[in-house]
Amino acid sequence: MTAFLLSPEFRVVFLGIFLLMLDSFTKTDKRYIAWAGIVGLVILFGFSFFPGLPEGVFPPGFYLSDPTALFFKRFMLLSTILTLALALDYSKVYQEYIPAGRPGAGLGEFYILPIFACAGFMWLVSAADFIMIFVSLELVTMCFYVLVASMRKNLLSLEAGVKYLILGALSTGFLVYGITWVIGLTGHTSLDGIREVLPIVPQGYQVALMFGLGLILVAVGFKVAAVPFQFWVPDVYQGAPTPVTAYLSVASKAAGFVVLMRVIEPFLTVPGLEQKIVTVLTVLAALTLLYGNLAALPQTNFKRLLAYSSIAHAGYLLVGVASVGAEASGPAVGFYLGGYLLMTFLAFLVLVHVGRVTGGDDISDFNGLGRRSPVLALGLLIAMLSLAGLPFTIGFLGKFLIFEAAMQSHQYLLVVLGAVTVACGFYYYLKVVRAMYWQPVVAEAPAIPVPVFTRFLIALLSAAIIIFGIYPQPLLAMLR
Amino acid sequence: MSPLLCLILLPVAGAILAMAGFPARKMAITAAALNLLACVAILASFQGDKTGYQFLSSCPVLPSLGISFTLGADGLSLVMLLLSTVVTLAAVTVARAPQTNAPWFYASLLFISAGAIGAFASVDAFFFYMFHELALIPTFLLIGIWGSGDRQTAAWKITIYLAFGSFVLLIGLIGLYLAMPVGARSFDMRAMAEHAKLGTLFAHDTVHSFSIFGFEYLSITHAQIIYLLLFLGFGVLVSLFPFHTWAPQAYASAPAPAAMLHAGVLKKFGLYGIMRLVTPIFPPHVAAPFNTLLLVLLLGNILYVGFVTISQRKLDLMLGYSSVMHMGYIFLGILSWNALGLTGAAFMLVAHGLSIAALFALSGELRERTGTLDFSEMGGLAKAMPTFGLLFGFAAMAAIGLPGFANFAGELMVFFGAFSAGVRSSPGFNAFQIATVIGLWGVVISAVYMLRAYRRIFMGPLVDRWKSLADIAPLPKLCVAGLILLLLVVGFYPQLLLHLISPALIRP
């Protein structure tokens, strides 16, 4: 029972339930709920560095606590903390769009649902069984259905909510169907069991296995925004409340990649299947790289730009996943995601503040930001350079590690495509830099006040981007 | 702390202080002057009789990939460091503080300088690459914010071109790294050269064949692919024909100090990189099949770009194209793959860096005064500002390669080296000799455009609207005169640099 209570996921769930009760018994300013959530999660994040996490809550083969799982648990905690920090800054905008019977209504859920999603994510990155994967994925998706559509008076948010609901449900259908095929053919729900059985599965079943695995890949493709399953991304990203967009683009993508790598791993041990899976992944990666980067070029809305950039980054990550055989491909993907968390949240943090004052999220709303608010502009400059992959930032090292893994496994096509798309990336990310520093200030634009906590977060994220961009060893050590 | 690290950190510290609100121009000049002094001090304590890197300091960064932050300098890198610090000081001194955002302007200049210095002081190929990229964004901002003419197009073009070129280069570097035996892989340039010497690099070289419908159209070894990637990656950064179109436009639009730093110092990164990572590492038989192709390309630099330069009607564009054209000679020297050619190429790096910096400084001054650089609006300026005309004349003569200037010594060595390169074919000339004979006409071409420009701007009847032009101010005069003096000193006594450069270029 103590083991049950000490499991990190349950602690997060308890925190969420506690905050829900707190929310129902108070009627005053709700922002302290977010603060409580942040403090609670920071404490849990600190706990994750102490050894001796209890295992054995679940039957063996259900739940993994390897270094990767531990790294991504911290990843999820951190991204939830940052989401809550964003939500705090976003609360004024958010309140305009919810029908409020009394002040502050609806805000509590906005702060608490991410915590439950966080628990789902943490289970997901430890899941080693299809049942576990499915259940925790649904926990996450349910929270997101609500969060995406939560600005009820905003048409864009509603549209995003409906799109996300329909496509999410569709992808769940694909996932269940695919899982059924795989379980039916192997007789096992756990990945360990599947790994043991696969070598003796008759040759004739391989097509059927590929079919089942293909369906699972479709579902995971939805989650990580791989082309051709990316259609929901731009609309949902643009319509959803900005903190939710950030959370969706970071945590959801990371979880998708962890599941993808865990699920395909047993299948790669089968000689006949390996080549086919690598081909499928290569095609997916190539399409995603091309589509994400090319479609980002003409964007004028910053949130849409970030949506396409999120697709583009999924492309680089898929290159890493497709680099089967390179020993460093797993850590490379993990490291890239870690960098992606830092730079994406930094970009969204700046967007929330600029959007709050200018009331829009077009790139032209950033005109002259260098003059109006040097702090925000410097933060966004670092985020954009890191997203583009400039050396001395974590984004460059991530791309370097991915390319290194790809070269090692002879994925030359993807490497060449990658070099071309990186050059595209420089164009659309620097478009934002151009707006901030080249373009004149809009007349009578007020200076943008930045709260102390946000300044602290911007400094922290920027420093992390640069420090890990020069000395990545601590982060990589966690992954090996 | 390693003295070389000081050299990198001084401009960065200057930039940070400038952005933090200290008087930007003073900070920049102080940092650049201190850096020059530090570089001279390092040069003085350099032991010329020893081969290999000195002032070594190392700090492991990514042990699993064999990457460490290693700094060190041999004769060649010291010469490049000296060039960087000299040009930096000249650039920040010549620069006029812009009306808007002066701290960022000077900080960007210092960051470009820090990037170049870091690259030249790196022994680790990974950091060598990273430092070069440090200059990319400052250049983008400098051209985009304070540039002239069609600055936006120019800024986009240079940034995207260089980003693409450097990623091609990065892929080549990774390929080189993976060609080493497993377990001994490292990004250290010394280790790379060592493996090349022992023959363990490309030990398992494989042939890739590409065929369509059974017809094999290309058969190339792995080592050759990496050679091409590195050469083309560096080539884009050095504006090798036909990847040169970013350069003239960017240099024409950039503010004068940015053009000085970029054309004078940063562009030399690619050529320096070839001398570090290609010529000492790749065996000649890998490179030989591509010699003809590369010779044609560099003749494109000398002849095609040369004729384009002649047809220019504006001084800034003409200087931009001329700097592209001169890269052809340096490539010729490198491609000759022998000691004389390589030494000449290294010598020309310095000579060209100094002369093009002086020319861009003067052209920037001229634009400040007249607001135009169009030849048709100029004439007789030497009467209004005689010192300016004299300095420009000296710099132009240096760029042509008149005997007495460093450029002449470099070109001479390059041509001699190239003529003796390659395999002798007993009747007639081999490809190198033909290329040398054709390339020699480049000297005539540069004389044509430089002298014509000089005549159009400074000779002839003085145009009325320029009658009241003041002569060059003392501070820019001092800078340009200093650069020209260096060119003359090195030109009359080349041994000064040669005894530093030559030992570093000897193939192990």
Contacts between the chains, C-beta under 8 A, distances in Angstrom:
chain1	res1	chain2	res2	distance
A	328	B	64	7.5
A	328	B	65	8.0
A	370	B	101	7.9
A	385	B	137	6.2
A	388	B	163	7.8
A	390	B	133	6.0
A	390	B	136	6.6
A	390	B	137	6.5
A	391	B	129	7.0
A	391	B	130	3.8
A	391	B	131	7.8
A	391	B	133	4.1
A	391	B	134	6.7
A	392	B	130	6.1
A	392	B	133	7.7
A	392	B	134	6.3
A	396	B	130	7.6
A	396	B	133	7.7
A	400	B	170	7.0
A	400	B	174	7.8
A	403	B	170	6.9
A	403	B	171	6.6
A	403	B	174	6.0
A	404	B	65	7.1
A	404	B	174	5.3
A	404	B	177	7.7
A	404	B	178	7.8
A	407	B	171	7.0
A	407	B	174	4.9
A	407	B	175	6.2
A	407	B	178	5.7
A	408	B	178	6.0
A	415	B	171	5.6
A	416	B	171	7.7
A	418	B	167	7.6
A	419	B	164	6.7
A	419	B	167	4.1
A	419	B	168	5.7
A	419	B	170	7.8
A	419	B	171	6.0
A	420	B	164	7.2
A	422	B	163	6.5
A	422	B	164	7.4
A	422	B	167	5.0
A	423	B	160	5.3
A	423	B	163	5.1
A	423	B	164	3.8
A	423	B	167	6.9
A	426	B	159	5.9
A	426	B	160	5.4
A	426	B	163	4.3
A	427	B	156	6.9
A	427	B	160	5.8
A	430	B	140	6.5
A	430	B	156	7.7
A	430	B	159	6.4
A	433	B	137	7.7
A	433	B	140	7.4
A	433	B	141	7.9
A	434	B	144	6.4
A	434	B	152	7.8
A	437	B	104	8.0
A	437	B	141	6.1
A	437	B	144	7.3
A	437	B	145	6.1
A	438	B	144	4.9
A	438	B	145	5.8
A	438	B	152	7.5
A	470	B	61	7.2
A	471	B	61	5.9
A	472	B	61	7.5
A	472	B	62	6.3
A	473	B	61	6.8
A	473	B	62	6.4
A	473	B	63	7.4
A	476	B	62	7.2
A	476	B	64	7.0
A	480	B	64	7.7
